[in-house]
Amino acid sequence: MKDCILLRYGEIGLKSKKTRAHFEIAYIKSIKDALRRNYFSDLKIDNLGGRFVVYCEPEAVSILERVAGIQSLSPAKQFMFKSKTDLLKQVEKIGSSLVKGKTFAVKIKRIGKHEFNSLDLAKEAGSVLYDYSKGVDLTTPEVKIFLEIRDKECFFYTSIIDGVGGMPLNKNDKVLCLFSGGIDSPVAAFQMIKRGCNVDFLFVNLVGEEVLSDVSKIYNFLITKYAFGYSPKIFVIDAKPLVTKLKSKVPDSLRQIALKIVLYKIGEQIADKNGHLFLSGGESLSQKSSQTLKSLLFIGKQVFIPMLRPLLTLDKIEIIKIAQKLGTMSMSEKIKEFCNLSEGPVTTTPREEDIEKIPSFEKEIKDAVSKVSVTRGVLLVDELKPVKLSKNVISVDIRELVVQKKNPLKTKLSVPYTEIFSRVNEFKKDSSYLFVCEFGVRSESVASELRNKGVKAAGISISNYLKYFKK
């Protein structure tokens, strides 16, 4: 009997046999990359035809549920059987403790030729478990038992967990995401990753080093938690001198639109030099003055590269829900925005003649792009505002359980992020808590939730946590 995880894909199954084989190769590559990054190695992955099975500990679910292309997954027990009697004995062995004192139901999926049919097997499996349970409930059972049988092999599982869905990585599709680290752009980047794109990031810094430190945390979090099968790049450009020039040369009412044109032109030059097919951004229709239909049309005409807008039809509430689910929301709220660009009314319906009032900034853009900083993978930036810690703080490691086991930290508590929101009542108002994760993004999300409940809490990255404990 072996621990394993059953994986199911969605859209890939709709492809032709030849095309599906191509996507399955990318699918397996992303799965292996995700597990390798999280201390799993020498794994066996089988293709069962529309199902994949990974033989590893069930803790890997928290990693695999973030891999694009996986529609759903189930931690399972796999075993071989010789006869129906043998099958039922093993079902009883695994299931008796699971149904103890609870109602249950058994569902069968079966492929191959057997001495039994699915309906009869479900009844007999129910019979061998019945005496351990509170009874059978086919409508709303407390425990659902699934038996997936393929010839003489059986997979026993009790849950079907949603994955992110979408498509696995396609090595030929490069997209450059305009990335500010605010609420919208991380969600937009995730949506493009989910569609199988190789997403690189462009951060045009309008503020200073402090915001770069915070943006790097969100970028690092996204690429390590969701971008598998590809190591993204981030392009960082200092645009503060350019913005100063823009403010002196562009009428107040057109500055928001002018800035967006400058960002597009910078993105176009970076994309042209690095083989990106599209730009991508977090624009949502009519959310801002530069995001009306006429503004988007006007801005888009100033560049030749096409723009993808995965959030175009989503409202702010929908975007926030995705950001909260990803875990980027609390950190994104801390990103300092560039707010003093315009005063008074701004143009929402630009006219063709307005372009004459906006200089090309060709030289300034060229100078900014020539000084671009490029990093592949994790962007290491010093944290400029370390968390102030009290001596009696209770430190809590919220990384995935398997990561905690493989790479332990000396914290007082260990609670995986997937469990922590169901255990918030365990954290008391008369104590102080410090939550620790890789880059301080999920830890800040947890701390923010607890602060809203009146609990003293802060989030911190591993690097800052280790600096504190070295003192």
C-alpha positions in Angstrom: 0.0 0.0 0.0 1.4 3.4 -1.1 0.7 7.0 -0.4 0.0 8.9 -3.6 -1.8 11.9 -5.0 -4.2 11.6 -7.9 -4.1 14.6 -10.3 -6.8 15.6 -12.8 -6.5 18.1 -15.6 -9.3 20.1 -17.2 -9.0 21.7 -20.6 -6.1 19.5 -21.7 -8.6 16.6 -21.9 -10.5 18.5 -24.7 -7.4 18.6 -27.0 -6.7 16.2 -29.8 -4.6 13.1 -28.9 -1.5 14.6 -30.5 -1.9 18.1 -28.9 -2.8 16.6 -25.6 0.4 14.6 -25.5 2.3 17.9 -26.0 0.5 19.5 -23.1 1.0 16.5 -20.9 4.8 16.8 -21.3 4.6 20.4 -20.1 2.2 19.3 -17.3 4.7 16.8 -16.0 7.5 19.3 -16.2 5.7 21.8 -14.1 4.7 19.1 -11.5 8.3 17.9 -11.2 9.6 21.5 -10.9 7.1 22.3 -8.1 8.0 19.3 -6.1 11.7 19.6 -6.6 11.7 23.2 -5.4 10.0 21.9 -2.2 12.5 19.2 -1.3 10.8 16.3 -3.1 13.1 14.2 -5.4 13.2 10.9 -7.2 9.5 10.9 -7.6 7.5 8.4 -9.6 4.8 9.9 -11.8 2.4 7.7 -13.8 0.1 8.6 -16.6 -3.1 6.6 -16.2 -4.8 8.1 -19.2 -6.7 11.3 -18.2 -5.3 10.8 -14.7 -1.8 11.3 -13.3 -0.6 9.8 -10.0 2.4 11.1 -8.0 3.7 8.7 -5.4 4.7 10.9 -2.5 3.5 12.1 1.0 0.0 13.7 1.2 1.6 17.0 2.4 2.6 17.6 -1.2 -1.1 18.5 -1.9 -0.5 22.1 -0.6 2.2 22.4 -3.3 0.5 20.7 -6.2 -2.8 22.6 -5.8 -0.8 25.7 -6.9 0.4 24.2 -10.2 -1.3 25.6 -13.4 -3.0 22.9 -15.3 -4.1 20.8 -12.3 -7.9 21.0 -12.1 -8.3 18.9 -9.0 -6.3 16.4 -6.9 -6.9 13.8 -4.2 -4.5 12.4 -1.6 -5.0 8.6 -1.9 -3.9 5.2 -0.9 -2.9 2.9 -3.7 -2.9 -0.9 -3.5 -3.1 -4.0 -5.7 -5.8 -6.7 -5.2 -6.2 -10.3 -6.4 -10.0 -10.7 -6.0 -13.1 -8.9 -4.8 -12.6 -10.4 -1.3 -9.1 -9.1 -1.2 -10.2 -5.7 -2.3 -12.9 -5.5 0.4 -10.4 -6.5 3.1 -8.1 -3.7 2.2 -11.0 -1.2 2.0 -12.0 -2.3 5.5 -8.5 -1.9 6.7 -8.2 1.7 5.4 -11.7 2.9 5.9 -12.8 1.5 9.3 -11.1 4.3 11.3 -12.3 7.0 8.9 -16.0 6.2 9.2 -16.0 5.5 13.0 -18.9 7.3 14.5 -19.8 9.0 11.3 -22.2 8.6 8.3 -20.6 7.7 5.0 -21.1 6.8 1.4 -19.1 4.9 -1.1 -18.6 5.9 -4.8 -17.0 3.7 -7.4 -15.1 4.5 -10.6 -14.0 1.5 -12.5 -12.0 0.8 -15.7 -11.3 -2.7 -16.9 -12.9 -6.2 -16.7 -13.9 -7.4 -13.3 -16.0 -10.1 -11.7 -18.2 -7.4 -10.1 -20.0 -4.3 -11.2 -19.7 -0.9 -9.7 -23.1 -0.8 -8.0 -22.7 -4.2 -6.3 -19.2 -3.3 -5.1 -20.4 0.0 -3.6 -23.0 -2.0 -1.6 -20.5 -4.6 -0.4 -17.9 -2.0 0.5 -20.6 -0.2 2.5 -21.4 -3.4 4.2 -17.9 -4.1 5.4 -17.7 -0.6 6.8 -21.2 -0.3 8.2 -20.6 -1.7 11.7 -17.8 0.8 12.3 -20.0 3.8 11.4 -23.1 5.7 12.3 -24.8 4.6 9.1 -24.9 5.2 5.4 -26.1 8.6 4.1 -26.0 8.8 0.3 -27.1 12.5 0.3 -25.0 14.4 2.8 -22.5 11.9 4.3 -19.9 13.1 6.8 -17.3 10.9 5.0 -17.2 10.3 1.2 -15.2 7.3 0.2 -14.1 7.1 -3.4 -12.7 3.9 -4.9 -11.1 4.3 -8.3 -10.3 0.9 -9.8 -8.2 0.2 -12.8 -7.9 -3.5 -13.6 -6.2 -4.9 -10.4 -5.2 -1.6 -9.0 -7.3 0.5 -6.6 -7.0 4.1 -5.4 -8.8 4.9 -2.1 -9.5 8.6 -1.3 -11.9 10.7 0.6 -11.6 14.2 -0.8 -11.4 16.1 -4.1 -9.4 19.3 -3.8 -9.6 22.1 -6.3 -6.5 23.2 -8.1 -5.9 26.4 -9.9 -6.9 24.9 -13.2 -5.9 26.6 -16.4 -3.1 25.3 -18.7 0.5 24.1 -18.0 3.4 26.2 -19.1 4.0 26.6 -22.9 7.7 27.2 -23.5 7.1 29.4 -26.6 4.8 32.0 -25.1 6.6 34.9 -23.4 4.7 37.8 -21.9 6.1 40.9 -20.1 3.9 41.9 -17.2 3.8 45.6 -16.1 4.1 45.1 -12.4 3.6 47.6 -9.6 3.0 45.2 -6.8 -0.3 46.8 -6.0 -3.5 44.8 -5.7 -4.2 44.4 -9.5 -0.8 43.6 -11.1 0.0 40.4 -9.0 -3.5 39.1 -9.9 -2.9 39.9 -13.6 0.4 38.1 -13.5 -1.1 35.1 -11.9 -3.9 34.9 -14.5 -1.3 34.9 -17.3 0.7 32.2 -15.5 -2.5 30.2 -15.1 -3.0 30.3 -18.9 0.4 28.7 -19.5 2.5 31.8 -20.3 6.1 32.4 -19.5 5.6 35.6 -17.5 8.5 38.0 -16.9 8.0 41.2 -14.9 8.7 44.9 -15.4 8.8 47.1 -12.4 9.1 50.8 -13.3 10.1 52.5 -10.0 8.4 55.8 -9.5 9.0 56.1 -5.8 12.3 54.8 -4.4 14.1 51.9 -2.6 11.4 51.4 0.0 8.8 50.4 -2.5 11.3 48.2 -4.4 11.8 46.3 -1.2 8.1 45.6 -0.8 7.5 44.9 -4.5 10.4 42.3 -4.5 8.6 40.4 -1.7 5.4 40.1 -3.8 7.4 39.2 -7.0 9.4 36.6 -5.1 6.3 35.1 -3.6 4.5 34.8 -6.9 7.3 33.2 -8.8 8.1 30.7 -6.1 4.5 29.7 -5.3 2.9 29.7 -8.7 5.4 29.9 -11.6 6.6 26.3 -12.2 8.5 25.0 -15.2 10.0 28.5 -15.9 12.3 30.8 -14.0 11.0 34.4 -14.6 13.0 37.5 -15.0 12.3 40.9 -13.4 13.4 44.1 -15.1 13.7 47.1 -12.8 13.9 50.6 -14.1 14.4 53.8 -12.1 11.9 56.2 -13.6 12.0 59.0 -11.0 14.0 61.4 -13.3 11.6 60.7 -16.1 8.5 61.4 -14.0 10.1 64.7 -12.9 10.4 65.6 -16.6 6.9 64.5 -17.3 5.4 66.7 -14.6 7.2 69.7 -16.0 6.2 69.1 -19.7 2.7 67.7 -19.6 -0.6 69.5 -18.7 -1.9 68.4 -15.4 -5.1 66.8 -16.7 -3.1 64.5 -19.1 -0.4 63.4 -16.8 -2.0 60.1 -15.8 -2.4 59.1 -19.5 1.0 60.4 -20.3 2.5 58.2 -17.6 0.7 55.2 -18.9 2.0 55.9 -22.4 5.6 56.1 -21.0 5.1 52.8 -19.2 3.9 51.1 -22.4 6.8 52.5 -24.4 9.3 51.3 -21.8 7.6 47.9 -21.8 7.7 47.8 -25.6 11.4 48.4 -25.7 12.2 45.8 -23.1 9.8 43.3 -24.8 11.4 43.9 -28.3 14.9 43.2 -26.9 13.9 40.0 -25.0 11.4 38.2 -27.3 8.2 38.9 -25.4 5.1 38.6 -27.7 2.8 40.7 -25.6 2.7 43.2 -22.7 0.3 42.4 -19.9 -1.2 44.6 -17.1 -3.7 44.8 -14.4 -6.1 47.3 -16.0 -9.8 46.9 -15.3 -12.3 48.7 -17.5 -13.3 52.1 -16.1 -11.5 51.5 -12.7 -9.3 54.7 -13.3 -9.3 57.7 -15.6 -6.6 56.0 -17.7 -8.7 52.8 -18.0 -11.8 54.1 -19.8 -12.4 52.6 -23.2 -11.3 55.8 -24.9 -8.2 56.2 -22.7 -7.2 52.6 -23.4 -7.7 53.1 -27.1 -5.7 56.3 -27.0 -2.8 54.9 -25.0 -2.7 51.7 -27.1 -2.2 53.6 -30.3 1.1 55.0 -29.1 2.8 51.6 -29.2 3.0 48.7 -31.7 3.1 45.8 -29.2 -0.3 44.3 -28.3 -1.5 44.4 -24.7 -3.2 41.7 -22.8 -5.6 42.7 -19.9 -6.7 39.6 -18.0 -8.6 41.7 -15.5 -10.4 43.9 -18.0 -14.0 42.7 -17.1 -13.4 42.1 -13.4 -14.6 44.6 -10.8 -12.5 45.5 -7.8 -14.3 43.2 -5.5 -13.6 40.2 -7.8 -9.9 41.2 -8.1 -9.6 41.6 -4.3 -11.0 38.1 -3.7 -8.4 36.6 -6.0 -5.7 38.6 -4.3 -6.9 37.3 -0.9 -6.9 33.7 -2.2 -3.4 34.1 -3.6 -2.2 35.6 -0.4 -0.9 38.9 -1.9 -3.6 41.2 -0.7 -2.2 42.4 2.6 1.2 43.1 1.3 -0.1 44.8 -1.8 -2.1 47.2 0.3 1.2 48.3 1.9 2.7 49.3 -1.5 3.3 53.0 -1.7 1.7 54.4 -4.8 2.8 57.5 -6.7 0.0 59.9 -5.8 1.2 63.4 -6.5 1.2 63.3 -10.3 -1.9 65.4 -11.0 -4.1 67.9 -9.1 -7.6 68.7 -10.1 -9.7 67.1 -12.9 -8.1 64.5 -15.2 -8.9 63.6 -18.7 -11.0 60.4 -19.1 -11.9 60.9 -22.8 -8.7 62.0 -24.6 -8.9 63.3 -28.1 -6.5 62.7 -31.0 -5.1 66.2 -30.7 -4.2 65.6 -27.1 -1.2 63.6 -28.2 0.4 66.9 -29.4 0.5 68.0 -25.8 2.4 65.0 -24.7 6.2 64.9 -25.6 7.6 61.6 -26.9 10.2 61.5 -24.1 12.2 59.4 -26.5 15.6 60.3 -25.0 14.4 60.0 -21.4 12.9 56.5 -22.1 16.1 55.4 -23.9 18.2 56.5 -21.0 16.0 54.7 -18.4 15.9 51.5 -20.4 19.7 51.6 -20.9 20.1 51.4 -17.1 17.7 48.5 -16.6 18.6 46.0 -13.9 17.7 42.4 -14.8 17.4 39.5 -12.4 16.4 36.0 -13.1 14.6 34.2 -10.3 14.4 35.6 -6.8 15.2 39.3 -6.4 17.2 39.9 -3.2 16.6 43.3 -1.8 17.4 44.4 1.8 14.3 45.0 3.9 14.4 48.7 4.8 11.8 48.5 7.6 12.6 45.5 9.8 9.8 44.5 12.1 10.2 45.6 15.7 10.0 42.6 18.0 9.3 42.3 21.7 11.2 39.9 23.8 8.2 37.8 24.6 6.9 37.4 21.1 5.6 34.0 20.0 7.1 33.1 16.6 5.0 30.9 14.3 6.3 29.1 11.2 3.4 29.1 8.6 5.3 27.5 5.7 4.0 24.2 4.1 4.3 21.3 6.5 6.7 19.4 4.2 9.0 22.5 4.0 8.9 22.9 7.7 10.1 19.3 8.1 12.8 19.5 5.5 14.1 23.0 6.4 13.0 23.6 10.1 13.1 27.0 11.8 13.5 27.6 15.5 10.0 29.0 16.1 7.9 28.4 19.1 4.9 27.2 17.0 4.4 25.6 13.6 1.0 26.0 11.9 0.8 25.6 8.0 -0.8 28.5 6.2 -3.5 26.1 4.9 -4.7 25.5 8.5 -4.1 28.9 10.1 -7.3 30.7 9.2 -9.4 27.9 10.7 -7.4 28.2 14.0 -7.4 32.0 14.5 -9.3 31.7 17.8 -6.2 30.0 19.2 -4.3 33.3 19.1 -5.0 35.3 22.2 -5.2 39.1 22.6 -2.9 39.1 25.7 0.0 37.7 23.6 2.2 39.0 20.7 2.8 36.8 17.6 5.3 36.9 14.8 4.4 34.9 11.7 7.2 33.7 9.5 7.2 32.6 5.8 9.6 32.7 2.9 9.2 36.3 1.8 6.8 37.8 4.4 3.8 37.9 2.1 1.6 35.2 3.6 2.8 36.0 7.1 1.6 39.6 6.6 -1.7 38.3 5.4 -2.1 36.2 8.6 -0.9 39.1 10.8 -3.3 41.5 9.2 -6.3 39.2 9.8 -5.4 38.8 13.4 -4.8 42.6 13.9 -8.3 43.1 12.7 -9.4 40.9 15.5 -7.5 42.9 18.1 -4.5 40.5 18.3 -0.9 41.9 18.4 0.7 40.3 15.3 3.3 41.0 12.6 4.5 39.2 9.5 8.2 38.7 8.6 10.4 37.0 6.0 12.8 34.2 6.8 15.8 36.4 6.1 14.7 39.1 8.5 13.7 36.6 11.1 17.1 35.0 11.0 18.8 38.4 11.2 16.8 39.0 14.4 17.8 35.7 16.0 21.5 36.1 15.2 21.6 39.2 17.4 
